[in-house]
Amino acid sequence: MEGTVMGRPRGFDADEALERAMRVFWEQGYEGASLTDLTGAMGITKTSMYAAFGNKEQLFLKALERYKEGPAAYASLALEEPTARGVAEAILRGAARTTTLPKTFSGCLTIQGALASSDANRPAHDVLVDWRNEAGANLEARFQRAVDEGDLRPDADPEQLARYVMTIAFGIAVQASNGLDHAQLDEIVDTTLRTWQP
């Protein structure tokens, strides 16, 4: 049977399987997600998983990329807002929305995924730290542009401001995990924006 990949069940949909893997990592974190959990949710065998995605760490990286381009796409889209305040609002409202989406899990994959990381799972933890740091650096660069363009005061500190917004955004994700709903998280965003004075 030419063209047949060993171990793949008929009707195997790699895109759907990756979506399901992303949801398992989102709910259980990297360390908490066992291969049995992953393959069960994906509807494939371990052999199929290895053939299509590589090992667990490689699968996680692909799932994280899917998360970044899907549920967390608001973070990069926010940088296109015309004002610094608009950027901050889009990030915070995006965090409130994404962490409380129906049919997904409360919280943020980049936070949940890094919890309870043992030394053996340190590479996945480090990838998530890098992901969050990159998001912060991108936001800092956007705020620096706002200073250069006169949208923010000349004495505004882009690094400090980016750190502040990221801290609120990740705090929103933690509060979503604690059970706060979208409306309650939006109230946090409202309060944050009322104090916006850069």
N, C-alpha and C positions, 0 to 999 in steps of 0.2 A: 504494500500500500504506500505508494509514493506520496510524499508531502504530509504524511501523518506524523504528528509529534507524539512520541511515546508518553503515556501517563496522563494525557489530557482527555477528560471526558467529552463526549459528543456535546456540542453546543457550548463549549467553554467560551466565556466572554471575559477576556482579560480586563477590559475597562470596568465592568461591573464587579469583578473579583477585587480589583484594586480599591474601588469605592467601598466595598464591604470591609476590606482590611483596614482602610483608613478609619472607618467607624469603630472597629475593635480597638485600634490604638488610641483613638479619641476617648473611648469609654474607659479602657483599662490601663492606659499608659504603655510604654514600651516593655517594661519589665513584667507587668501584670498580664500581658497578652501572650499566652502560650501558643505554640505551633498548632496544637489541637484546636484552640479557640479560633485562631486565624483561618486554618483550612476548613474548619466547620462552617464558619461564617461565609467563607469564599465559595464553598460548595465544590472544593477540589481536594485532591490527595496531596500529601506532602511532596510526592514526586513531581506532580504538576506544578506546585508552588515553586519548587527549586528550579524547574525547567523554565518557567515563565518569568520569575521575579528574582531568582537567586536566593540567598539565605535570608534569615529574619531581618538582619540589619539592612540588607539591600532592599527588601520589601518595605521596611520602615522609611527609608530614604525616598522611595517612589511614592509612598503614601503621604509623606510630608510635602512633597512637591505638589501632589494633587490637592492637598489641603491649602497650600499657598496659592494655587491658581484657582481654587474653587471657593470654599467658605471664607478663607482669609484674604481673598483678592481685594477686599475693601482697603487693606493697609497700603497697597501700592497705588490703587486708584485715588485714595485720599490725597496723595502728594500732588495730584493734578489740580486740586482746588485752587482758585485764584488768590485766596488770602490765607495767611497763617492761621487765623481763627477758624476759617473754613476747613483747613487741613485737620486741625485738632478736633473739630466737631465731627468730621467724617470718620476719623479714626475711632473716637469714643462711641459714637452712635453705631458704627460698624461692629465694634466689640460687643456692645450691648445686644445687638441683633443676632450676631453669629453665635454667641454663647448661649442663646436661648431659642435657637431655631427649633420649630416642631420637627419631630422625627430625627433629631440628632441628640447629642449628649450635652449636658450643661458644662460650661467651662470651655477651655481652649486646649486644643491638642498639644500646642507647644509648651503649655504648663503641665497638663496632665501627663504627657509623655515622659517628662523628666522626673516625675516623683519617684521616690524610693529606688534610686538607681544604685545598684551595687557596682563594685569595681569591674565586674565582668561586663556590665552594660554601660560602662563609662563612655564608649564612643557615641552611642545614641544620645546620651545626656549632653555631651560636648557639641554635637550637631545642633541640638535645640538651643543651647546657649549661644552658639554662633549665629543661628537664625534670628534670635531675639536681638542680639547685638547689631546685626546687619540692619534690622528694621529700625533700631534706634539711630544708627549712623545715617541711614537714608533720611530719617525725619530731621536730624540735626542739619544735614546739608540743605534740606528744603527750608528750614527756618533761617539758615545763613543767607539763602537767596532772598528770603523775605526782608532781612536786615539790609542787604545790598540794594534791594529795590525800594526801600523806604516804607515797606508795609509794616515792619516792626521797628521800634525805636533803635537808634544807633547803639545804645548801651545794652540792648537785650542780649542775653547769653543763649545762643542757639543750643549749645550742649545741655545746659541746665534745663531749658524749656523742653527739649526732646525727652530728657530723662523724666521730667515731671509728667508729660503726657503719656509716655510708655508705662510709667508706674500706675497711673490711674487706669489705663486700658487693661493692664494685667490684673489690677485689683478688681476690676469689673468681672473679669473671667473667674477669679476666685469666688467673688460674691455670687456669681451665677451657679457655681458648683455648690455653694452653701444653700441654694434654693431660692435666691431672689429672682423675681420674674422680670420680663422685659420692661414693664412700666416702672418698676422700682429702680432698675438699672438706668433707665432714661432720666430719672430724677437725679441720680448721681451726676450724670452728664450735665443736666441743667445747672446744678449747683456749681460744678467745675467751671462752666462757661460764664456764669455770673461773676466769677472772680478773675476772669481773663483780663489782664492788664499789661501784657508785654508791650 
